[in-house]
Amino acid sequence: MLTLVTGCRGRVASALVPLLHRGGHAVRAGSRNPGELSPPDGVPSTACDLGDPGTFAAALEGVDSVFLYAEPSHITEFLAAAQTAGVAHIVLLSSSSVLAPDAGSNPIAASHHAVEQALSDSPLTATLLRPGAFAGNAYQWSESFRSGRPVELPYPHSGTSPIDETDIAEAALAVLTDARLQGSAYHLTGPESLTAAEQVELLAAAAGSPVTVHTVSRAAWKASVSPFVPAEIAEALLDYWAATDGSAAEVTGDTAKLTGRPASTFAAWASGHADAFRA
């Protein structure tokens, strides 16, 4: 059984490849720029650009299962190529944002929703992983920590249940290798709801770098991220944080169900990545 893992420069896929390899499972690492990958010895890399259908056939040759990220631009062509290649199972890295009533039009959820719909219309068996906020999103605050500036938050009391990307990779390993888990959708979360301000506090404790939180306006935050975040995504994020301001985020048991252990805490993630937040 050969698994193609797409998007191998991403945090989840790059963690999944060595997990599959160490477990004795044949794996092929795919990326738009395969020359930039450093897979484990014995793991081949291949060009697989989900925006370029010309790369699909070679990447999928001999493949039985695929770990796929949600790029909708040529999803119909990708699924057709997968079916032609004899792929039997696709695991999609989706998002819990698809659970919102406006998923089809929401800029955060739309790409994931479109790919889920395409998989629903396909004869291929699909397993949907729907994580919420990644623990690694906290890297957005690392420069503030290192420079001694306050962390600027538009809604410091908005709650999320951040999940360690390694837990997502372990969940993907489980559904790729255990047929009993396949064909379902899983809402993956961390083990607790935390506000953005509480995450900053845990990072400060782990890094030994005291930092203050400064509440800023929507407009000020949007301007600060404008070089990196499209305006429509920034607005959707602000709306989500506003809607969850002062509310606890949902916590599910799906991560533990798939990995066989409790989901990792954000405090543990902060401790393991503290160097990125030290001056």
C-alpha positions in Angstrom: 0.0 0.0 0.0 1.5 3.3 -1.1 0.3 6.6 0.2 0.9 10.0 -1.5 1.2 12.8 1.0 0.5 16.2 -0.7 1.6 19.6 0.7 4.7 18.2 2.3 6.1 21.7 3.2 3.1 22.1 5.5 3.3 21.3 9.2 0.9 18.4 9.2 2.1 16.7 6.1 5.7 17.0 7.0 5.0 15.3 10.3 2.9 12.6 8.7 5.5 11.4 6.2 8.0 10.2 8.9 5.2 8.7 10.9 4.1 6.6 8.0 7.7 5.7 7.1 8.6 4.6 10.7 5.5 2.5 10.8 6.7 0.5 7.7 4.2 2.1 5.3 5.3 3.0 1.8 5.0 6.7 1.3 5.7 9.3 -1.4 6.2 12.9 -0.5 4.5 15.4 -2.8 5.0 19.1 -3.1 4.9 21.9 -5.7 8.6 22.2 -5.2 9.9 18.7 -4.3 13.5 19.8 -4.4 12.9 21.8 -1.3 11.8 18.7 0.7 14.0 16.7 3.1 12.0 13.5 3.6 13.5 10.5 5.6 16.0 8.3 3.8 14.2 5.9 1.5 11.1 8.2 1.0 10.9 9.4 -2.6 9.6 12.9 -3.3 7.6 13.9 -6.4 6.2 17.0 -8.0 2.5 17.3 -7.1 1.1 20.8 -7.6 -2.6 20.8 -6.9 -2.8 23.9 -9.1 -1.3 22.1 -12.0 -3.1 19.0 -13.4 -0.1 18.2 -15.5 1.6 16.9 -12.3 -1.2 14.6 -11.2 -0.7 11.4 -13.2 3.0 10.8 -12.3 2.4 11.7 -8.7 -0.5 9.2 -8.4 1.1 6.3 -10.3 0.8 3.2 -8.2 -0.8 5.0 -5.3 -3.4 3.4 -3.1 -4.3 6.3 -0.7 -3.8 10.0 -0.6 -3.4 12.6 2.2 -4.9 15.7 0.5 -5.0 19.3 1.5 -8.0 21.5 0.4 -7.1 23.2 -2.8 -10.3 23.4 -4.9 -9.0 24.9 -8.2 -8.5 21.5 -10.0 -10.1 19.1 -7.5 -12.3 17.5 -10.2 -9.3 16.7 -12.3 -7.3 15.5 -9.3 -10.1 13.1 -8.3 -10.5 11.8 -11.9 -6.7 11.2 -12.0 -6.8 9.4 -8.7 -9.7 7.2 -9.8 -7.8 6.3 -13.0 -4.6 5.5 -11.0 -6.6 3.1 -8.8 -6.6 5.2 -5.6 -9.1 3.7 -3.1 -9.0 6.2 -0.2 -8.5 9.9 0.3 -7.9 11.6 3.6 -8.7 15.3 3.4 -7.2 17.9 5.7 -10.3 20.0 6.0 -11.3 22.5 8.7 -13.9 22.7 11.4 -15.0 26.0 9.7 -17.1 23.8 7.3 -19.4 23.1 10.2 -20.6 26.8 10.1 -24.0 27.5 8.4 -22.3 29.8 5.9 -19.4 27.4 5.0 -20.0 27.7 1.3 -19.6 31.4 1.2 -17.3 32.1 4.2 -13.8 32.9 2.9 -12.2 30.8 5.6 -14.3 27.7 5.0 -15.1 28.0 1.2 -12.1 26.1 -0.1 -12.5 23.2 2.4 -16.2 23.1 1.7 -15.7 22.9 -2.0 -13.3 20.0 -1.8 -15.5 18.2 0.7 -18.4 18.5 -1.8 -16.3 17.2 -4.7 -15.3 14.2 -2.6 -18.9 13.6 -1.7 -19.7 13.5 -5.4 -16.8 11.1 -6.1 -17.0 7.3 -5.9 -13.7 7.3 -3.9 -13.8 6.6 -0.1 -13.1 9.8 1.7 -12.2 10.5 5.3 -12.5 14.1 6.5 -10.3 15.5 9.2 -11.7 18.8 10.5 -9.3 20.4 12.9 -10.0 23.8 14.5 -7.2 26.3 15.3 -3.7 25.0 15.0 -1.4 25.5 18.0 1.2 26.7 15.5 -0.9 29.7 14.7 0.7 31.1 17.8 3.9 31.8 15.8 2.2 34.9 14.6 3.0 36.4 18.1 6.7 35.3 18.1 8.1 38.6 16.8 6.3 40.5 19.5 7.8 38.2 22.1 11.3 38.5 20.7 11.2 42.3 20.3 9.6 42.9 23.7 6.5 44.5 22.2 3.0 43.9 23.4 1.0 41.2 21.6 -1.9 43.0 19.9 -5.2 41.3 19.9 -8.5 42.6 18.6 -10.5 40.1 20.7 -8.3 38.8 23.5 -11.1 36.8 25.1 -12.1 34.9 22.0 -11.9 31.1 22.8 -10.4 28.4 20.7 -9.4 24.8 21.4 -5.9 24.8 19.7 -4.6 21.4 18.5 -1.0 20.4 18.1 -0.3 19.7 14.4 1.5 16.5 15.4 -1.8 15.3 16.8 -3.4 15.9 13.5 -0.6 14.0 11.8 -1.1 11.1 14.2 -4.9 11.2 13.5 -4.1 11.0 9.8 -1.8 8.1 10.3 -4.6 6.2 12.1 -7.2 6.7 9.4 -4.8 5.9 6.6 -3.8 2.6 8.1 -7.0 1.4 9.9 -9.9 0.6 7.5 -12.3 0.6 10.5 -11.8 4.4 10.8 -12.2 5.2 7.2 -15.2 7.0 5.5 -16.1 9.2 8.4 -15.6 12.8 9.4 -13.8 13.8 12.6 -13.8 17.1 14.3 -10.3 17.4 15.8 -9.6 19.7 18.8 -7.1 20.2 21.5 -8.1 19.1 25.1 -9.3 22.5 26.4 -10.7 25.8 25.4 -8.4 28.8 25.8 -8.7 32.5 25.1 -6.1 34.2 23.0 -4.9 36.0 26.1 -4.5 32.7 28.0 -2.5 31.3 25.1 -0.2 34.3 25.3 0.2 33.7 29.1 1.2 30.1 28.6 3.7 31.1 25.9 5.2 33.7 28.3 5.5 31.1 31.1 7.2 28.6 28.8 9.6 31.0 27.2 10.4 33.0 30.4 9.6 36.1 28.4 7.0 38.4 30.1 4.8 40.0 27.6 1.7 42.2 27.8 -1.5 42.0 25.7 -2.7 45.2 24.1 -6.3 45.2 22.9 -6.5 46.9 19.4 -9.4 47.9 17.2 -10.5 45.8 14.3 -9.2 48.4 11.8 -5.8 48.5 13.5 -5.4 44.7 13.5 -6.5 44.4 9.9 -4.0 47.1 8.9 -1.2 45.3 10.7 -1.7 42.0 8.9 -2.6 43.5 5.5 0.8 42.6 3.9 0.2 38.9 4.7 -3.5 38.2 5.1 -6.0 39.0 2.3 -8.6 41.5 3.3 -11.6 39.1 3.0 -9.8 36.5 5.2 -8.9 39.1 7.8 -12.5 40.3 8.0 -13.8 36.8 8.3 -11.4 36.1 11.1 -12.4 39.3 12.9 -16.1 38.3 12.6 -15.3 34.8 14.0 -13.4 36.2 17.0 -16.2 38.7 17.6 -18.8 35.9 17.6 -16.7 33.8 20.0 -15.6 36.7 22.3 -16.1 35.5 25.8 -17.3 32.1 24.8 -15.7 28.7 25.3 -14.7 26.7 22.2 -16.0 23.2 21.6 -13.8 20.4 22.7 -14.3 16.9 21.2 -13.0 13.5 21.9 -12.2 12.7 18.2 -8.4 13.4 18.5 -8.1 10.9 21.3 -10.4 8.4 19.5 -8.0 8.4 16.6 -4.6 8.7 18.3 -5.3 6.4 21.2 -4.1 9.0 23.8 -5.3 12.4 25.2 -4.8 15.3 22.9 -1.7 17.4 23.6 -2.2 20.5 25.7 -1.3 24.0 24.4 1.0 24.3 27.4 3.0 21.3 26.2 3.2 22.8 22.7 4.4 26.1 24.2 7.1 24.3 26.2 8.3 22.4 23.1 8.5 25.5 20.9 9.6 28.0 23.5 12.8 28.9 21.7 10.8 30.7 19.0 9.4 33.1 21.6 12.6 34.0 23.4 14.4 37.2 22.7 
